[in-house]
Amino acid sequence: MDFMLLKAMLRDTIPWVRLSDIDADILEERHVKLWVPVKEKHLNHVGVVYAGTQFMLMEIAGAALFFCTYGLERFIPINKEMSICYKRPTSLDIFCELSISEEDALKRIRPIEKEGKGDWLLDMSIVDAEGNIISSSTCNYYIVSMSSKDFTLKTN
């Protein structure tokens, strides 16, 4: 896995994400840690991290975990549904760290390999620079085989 390519892809594929200054501290097999440096552009009308910034961080972190687990060549994750629970406000930098065991990763991908597509559910949380849980979510990524559709990953 070319983790530097993945880092550039995660950051640069979607223009709004690129403008967010999202960055990856960890991109390794089955483990990721992404963060957003909170600047004025990420604060809402009352001075706390905007809900959309939190959503974006979790969505991209989950996709990063998927790619770090299964690679870039066979499947593409697409956000199908996401629920978020906002727990407390912050104006500090935010982080999302995710990992998956080898056993769990194999169990989750088997039905998708068999059908060429399927759902991949992931629970995750965001913490701020002080370690406080800011929000949590469940994201349902719809996974599609690259060979079954004309999906391509844009790498600007």
Secondary structure, DSSP 8 states (H G I E B T S, - for coil): --HHHHHHHHHHSSHHHHHTT-EEEEEETTEEEEEE---GGGB-TTSSB-HHHHHHHHHHHHHHHHHHHH-SSSEEEEEEEEEEEE-----S-EEEEEE--HHHHHHHHHHHHHHSEEEEEEEEEEEETT--EEEEEEEEEEEEETTTS-------
